[in-house]
Amino acid sequence: KISGKPLISDKVRYNQLRSGHVAVLPGKSSEFHNLIRKMVSPNAAERPRASDIVEYLQNRLFSDKHTKMKAKFSEEQARMKKKMDDMSREIRRLKDQITCRGNG
């Protein structure tokens, strides 16, 4: 209870939670679901320490940020390559134009 109110009013859901059964959370990975399941395990030895949870979250956040940064870098790299290719074509066109004038 928090502030005198029950956390879960549905006794079936409460008993399921107390026995370690957690509903699948839509849009969350199986890895995250397993972490939640371990956190509510009736067996205290199976529950992760707070430091384990923090480590998991930090690794997950770092991994997500790294993936996003890598994707941004790849996009920027592709844009720069296109600009360089466009500039190379323009230089060749100008060289050809100068060469034609010099020969004409």
N, C-alpha and C positions, 0 to 999 in steps of 0.2 A: 504494500500500500504506500502511496505517496499522498501526503496531505489528507489522510483518512479515506482516500478513494481507492478502490481495487484497481490494479493494473489491467487485469483482464476480467471482464464480467462473465464471459462465456466459459463455463466450467469445462466443457469438452476441449476447447482450445487451450485452456490453462493446463489441463492434464497432459495434453499432447506436448506442449512446450516443456513442462516439467519432466517428461520422459525423454526429451531430446529430439522430438520430431518438429522440424521447422518446415513450413511451406516454402516451395521454390519461389524466389523473388524474381519477378519478370525483369528482364534486361540485365541481370547480374550474372557474372561468370560462375561456373561450378566451383571454382577455387574460392570465391567469396562466399558462396553458399556453404561450403564445407567449413570455412572459418566460423560462420555464424552457428552452424550445427555444433561445432566443438565448443563454442562459447557457452552454449546452453546445455551441454552434456550433464546428465545427472551424476556422472562419475567425475569428481573433482580432478583426478589425475589426468583426464583427457582434455581439460579446459586449458587454453593457452594463458600464459602469463601476460600481464599488461604490456611488458616490454616486447613480447612476441607479436602482439597485435600492432603496436606502434611500428615495429620493424617491417611487418607485412605492408602496412599502409604507406610507409615511406618508400619502400621498394616499388610498390605499385604506382605511387604518384610519380616517382622518378622515372619509371619505365614509360608511363604515359606521356610525361613531358618530353622524354628523349625521343619517343616515336613521333610526336608532333613536331619537335624541332627538326628531326631528320626529314620529315615530309616537307616542311617549309624550306629547308635548305635545298632539297631536290627540286622544288618548284622554282626557286630563285635561280638555281643552276641552269634549269631548262630555259628560263627567260633570258638569262645572260647568253647562253649558247645561240638562241635565236637571234638576239641582237648582233652578236659577232658574225653569224652567218649572213645576216642582212647587210652589215657593213662590208663584209668581204665581197659580196655580190656587187654592191655599189662601187667599191674601189675598182673591181674588174671592169665594170661598165664604163667608169670614167677613164681608166687606162685605155680601153678599146677606143673610146671616143677621141682621146688625145692622139693615139696611134693613127687613127683614120685621118685626122686633120693633118698630121705631119706627113702622111703619104699622099695626100690629095693635093 
